[in-house]
Amino acid sequence: MGIAMVTGSSRGIGKSAALEIAAKGHDVIVTYKSNLEAANVVVEAIGKAGATAAAMPLDLTDVKSFSSFKESLKTLLKEKWRVDSFEFLINNAGVGGFSLYSDVTEDYFETMYLTHFKGPYFFTQTLLPMINDNGAIVNLSSATTRVIFEGTSTYASFKGAVDVWTRCLAKEYGSRGIRANSVSPGAIATDLTDLDASPEFKKLLTEQTALGRIGRPGDVGKLIAALISPDTHWVNAQRIEVAGGFNV
């Protein structure tokens, strides 16, 4: 068993992934941006499941903070687990949002860029020396890289970049036995997507999904947990869509 870090795991898909990973016997580092209380709820749930967890604050838009995060992580690993490295990194943290191309501002573009691509890119670069050989990286992408909706030009572009970057990681770190895959969720009901606020859009998504429903965080969390398992040791450099057969 190993230690997994799941970014943005105080809620939604990240929370589900953290709990599913813990259910498989791994310990988990939960990161959160501002809601420590929610992160502690996840830590407590993981403890009840028989694994060990800890929470750490992380702001992916503040790239300059990554070096200090790394030092704090070293201290945490030594004090809590008596190790100096970990096995699995799940880059899940993100923000939602739709903006028509004509309405995209530099501020909106920059926020999406930092959160979904530049932040994870340099965060992973910072932590890779601490990831054990034969570990695994899972990056969250999106089904919007395949199925285009109006208002997703920024989000989908950076998620597309994540898919390419993931394959590069798999190529460059294969010599260390580190696998890298991207998971691309379809429509998932979370507080981030807030699909209930738009019943017509939710109905459209449901009708376009072969399995006839909107996805749940657990649908994605289970796949993420599976991808760090030895059972999937030969799955590498892949973009795996988990969308119930969306728009097929």
Secondary structure, DSSP 8 states (H G I E B T S, - for coil): --EEEETT-SSHHHHHHHHHHHHTT-EEEEEESS-HHHHHHHHHHHHHTT--EEEEE--TT-GGGHHHHHHHHHHHIIIIIS-S-EEEEEE---------GGG--HHHHHHHHIIIIIHHHHHHHHHGGGEEEEEEEEEE--GGGTS--TT-HHHHHHHHHHHHHHHHHHHHHGGGT-EEEEEEE-SB-STTT-GGG-HHHHHHHHHTBTTSS-B-HHHHHHHHHHHTSGGGTT--S-EEEESSSBT-
